[in-house]
Amino acid sequence: MIPIYINGLGCISIQPTYQEGYFLEPINDYSNTSMINAVEPNYKEIIPPMQLRRMGKSIKMASYAANKAMEEAGVKNPDAIITGTGLGCQRDSEKFIESMLEDHEQSINPTPFIQSTHNMAAAAVALSIGCKNYNMTYTDGTTSFDSALLDACLYISERGEQSVLVGSVDENADKFSLFFDKAGFLKKSDQELSRLLKSQTRGTIYSEGATFSIISDKPTEKTYAKIIDVEKNYNPVNITEFISDFLNRNGREVEDIDAVMLGYNGDREDTNSYNKVAQTLFKNNLQLGYKHVFGENDSSSAFAFWMAAQILKKQQIPQIIKLNQKDVNEVKTILIYHQKENKNHSLLLLEK
């Protein structure tokens, strides 16, 4: 795959990442909750009020983040829009199902149904800017963003001279939080987000947000970093071999990785899976975390992508994300390794 350049970013999360120049200082910490809502901007800055009042939360977050990415990159109409989402517009799905039950399937308002589809965010962004180009949404669990990014990179590699808007969005919803709780996915409400890494119990803290970027085969003065490769594997036989083969294919050794980003989320089983590579393959590398800052959701690898791009451009590593105290003089290469419940493994290699 040819190098692909990140030329613009937009992000809404449980931190004020929408603010220009913000990079994890200060940090919002959370306690007494197992589901954290995003810190939202003033959407009226970008979205007309008449459109805004008809939008669900996922669509608002995606539209704002996408517009920020395009504005920064100086792209008004991308050659493709590709998104990923694990659970789509959950709130509108709930509204539609509840209205079916309450009205006994009679005279149902169609708006929540229309806005409950997983591809609604990509469609709304395309409609708002009049983009009639390639438009695709991937729903692939916790690797939905990785699938979208892989498609975007292949699209550019095959066509060349393309600018693609790629991103991911997921939101919280009341009823889904009840389901997650019953399934044992959530921490007890007294758990602090910042102390998630010290947890030894099952479950995690869920969040929401949207991350979008403009990527292209041509760098600009705004370029953050370049994407070297993306790979996914649902259930590799040997995780260490999976990672080593990925690095070898790209002409890198473990020693060439300046920092590895790991998705520790406080869940005991996930922690064990990450420890297998952290304590062996990457024991001498600088290790960084992100879910104790951004929380867990099916789009969380997109937050890691945003954070890695910021590090490579700014050459700053906030102390709060360091999992060990290895020193590096310059961060040129970052590997993001993501998995959930030892399934849906993904690797993303970024370079300065």
LINVEN-V358173 format. One record per pair of residues at least 24 apart in sequence whose C-alpha atoms are under 7 Angstrom apart, sorted by the first residue. I is the first residue (numbers start at 1). J is the second residue. If there is no record, write none. Layout:
{{I & J} {I & J}}
//
This chain:
{{1 & 157} {1 & 229} {2 & 157} {3 & 217} {3 & 226} {3 & 227} {3 & 228} {4 & 153} {4 & 215} {4 & 216} {4 & 217} {4 & 226} {4 & 227} {4 & 228} {5 & 215} {5 & 216} {5 & 217} {5 & 218} {5 & 219} {5 & 223} {5 & 225} {5 & 226} {5 & 227} {6 & 213} {6 & 214} {6 & 215} {6 & 216} {6 & 223} {6 & 224} {6 & 225} {6 & 226} {7 & 73} {7 & 214} {7 & 215} {7 & 219} {7 & 220} {7 & 222} {7 & 223} {7 & 224} {8 & 69} {8 & 70} {8 & 72} {8 & 73} {8 & 213} {8 & 214} {8 & 222} {9 & 68} {9 & 69} {9 & 72} {9 & 212} {9 & 213} {9 & 214} {10 & 65} {10 & 66} {10 & 68} {10 & 69} {10 & 211} {10 & 212} {10 & 213} {11 & 65} {11 & 210} {11 & 211} {11 & 212} {12 & 38} {12 & 39} {12 & 40} {12 & 61} {12 & 65} {12 & 209} {12 & 210} {12 & 211} {13 & 38} {13 & 39} {13 & 208} {13 & 209} {13 & 210} {13 & 294} {14 & 38} {14 & 39} {14 & 207} {14 & 294} {15 & 39} {24 & 318} {29 & 193} {29 & 194} {30 & 192} {30 & 193} {31 & 190} {31 & 191} {31 & 192} {31 & 193} {32 & 189} {32 & 190} {32 & 191} {33 & 189} {33 & 190} {34 & 186} {34 & 187} {34 & 188} {34 & 189} {34 & 205} {34 & 206} {35 & 205} {35 & 206} {35 & 207} {36 & 206} {36 & 207} {37 & 172} {37 & 207} {37 & 208} {38 & 208} {38 & 209} {56 & 92} {58 & 89} {58 & 121} {58 & 169} {58 & 170} {58 & 171} {59 & 121} {59 & 124} {61 & 209} {61 & 210} {62 & 121} {62 & 169} {62 & 210} {63 & 125} {65 & 210} {65 & 211} {65 & 212} {66 & 212} {66 & 213} {69 & 212} {69 & 213} {69 & 214} {70 & 214} {73 & 214} {73 & 222} {77 & 129} {77 & 131} {78 & 163} {78 & 164} {78 & 165} {79 & 133} {79 & 134} {79 & 162} {79 & 163} {79 & 164} {80 & 133} {80 & 134} {80 & 135} {80 & 164} {80 & 165} {81 & 122} {81 & 134} {81 & 135} {81 & 136} {81 & 164} {81 & 165} {81 & 166} {82 & 122} {82 & 135} {82 & 136} {82 & 137} {82 & 148} {82 & 152} {82 & 165} {82 & 166} {82 & 167} {83 & 122} {83 & 136} {83 & 137} {83 & 138} {83 & 145} {83 & 148} {83 & 166} {83 & 167} {83 & 168} {84 & 137} {84 & 138} {84 & 139} {84 & 144} {84 & 145} {84 & 148} {84 & 167} {84 & 168} {84 & 169} {85 & 118} {85 & 138} {85 & 139} {85 & 144} {85 & 145} {85 & 168} {85 & 169} {85 & 170} {85 & 298} {85 & 299} {86 & 139} {86 & 140} {86 & 141} {86 & 142} {86 & 144} {86 & 170} {86 & 298} {86 & 299} {87 & 170} {88 & 116} {88 & 117} {88 & 118} {88 & 170} {89 & 115} {89 & 116} {89 & 117} {89 & 118} {89 & 171} {90 & 116} {90 & 171} {90 & 172} {90 & 173} {91 & 173} {92 & 116} {141 & 298} {142 & 298} {142 & 299} {142 & 340} {142 & 344} {143 & 344} {143 & 346} {144 & 299} {145 & 299} {145 & 301} {145 & 302} {150 & 230} {156 & 216} {156 & 217} {160 & 217} {161 & 217} {162 & 216} {162 & 217} {163 & 214} {163 & 215} {163 & 216} {164 & 214} {164 & 215} {164 & 216} {165 & 212} {165 & 213} {165 & 214} {165 & 215} {166 & 212} {166 & 213} {166 & 214} {167 & 211} {167 & 212} {167 & 213} {168 & 210} {168 & 211} {168 & 212} {168 & 299} {168 & 302} {169 & 209} {169 & 210} {169 & 211} {169 & 299} {170 & 208} {170 & 209} {170 & 210} {170 & 298} {170 & 299} {171 & 208} {171 & 209} {172 & 207} {172 & 208} {193 & 292} {193 & 293} {194 & 292} {194 & 293} {196 & 265} {196 & 266} {196 & 292} {197 & 264} {197 & 265} {197 & 266} {197 & 292} {198 & 266} {199 & 266} {200 & 266} {200 & 267} {200 & 268} {201 & 267} {201 & 268} {202 & 267} {202 & 268} {203 & 267} {204 & 265} {204 & 266} {204 & 267} {204 & 296} {205 & 295} {205 & 296} {206 & 295} {206 & 296} {206 & 297} {207 & 295} {207 & 296} {207 & 297} {208 & 297} {211 & 302} {211 & 303} {224 & 309} {224 & 310} {224 & 312} {224 & 313} {225 & 309} {225 & 312} {225 & 313} {225 & 350} {225 & 351} {225 & 352} {226 & 350} {226 & 351} {226 & 352} {227 & 349} {227 & 350} {227 & 351} {228 & 349} {228 & 350} {228 & 351} {229 & 348} {229 & 349} {230 & 347} {230 & 348} {230 & 349} {231 & 346} {231 & 347} {231 & 348} {232 & 344} {232 & 345} {232 & 346} {232 & 347} {233 & 344} {233 & 345} {233 & 346} {234 & 343} {234 & 344} {234 & 345} {235 & 343} {235 & 344} {235 & 345} {240 & 277} {240 & 281} {257 & 333} {257 & 334} {257 & 335} {258 & 285} {258 & 286} {258 & 328} {258 & 331} {258 & 332} {258 & 333} {258 & 334} {259 & 285} {259 & 286} {259 & 287} {259 & 288} {259 & 333} {259 & 334} {259 & 335} {260 & 285} {260 & 286} {260 & 287} {260 & 288} {260 & 334} {260 & 335} {260 & 336} {261 & 287} {261 & 288} {261 & 289} {261 & 335} {261 & 336} {261 & 337} {262 & 288} {262 & 289} {262 & 336} {262 & 337} {262 & 338} {263 & 289} {263 & 290} {263 & 291} {263 & 337} {263 & 338} {264 & 289} {264 & 291} {265 & 291} {265 & 292} {265 & 296} {269 & 341} {270 & 340} {270 & 341} {270 & 342} {273 & 342} {285 & 326} {286 & 324} {286 & 325} {286 & 326} {286 & 327} {287 & 322} {287 & 323} {287 & 324} {288 & 321} {288 & 322} {288 & 323} {289 & 321} {289 & 322} {289 & 323} {290 & 321} {301 & 338} {308 & 334} {312 & 352} {313 & 352}}
//
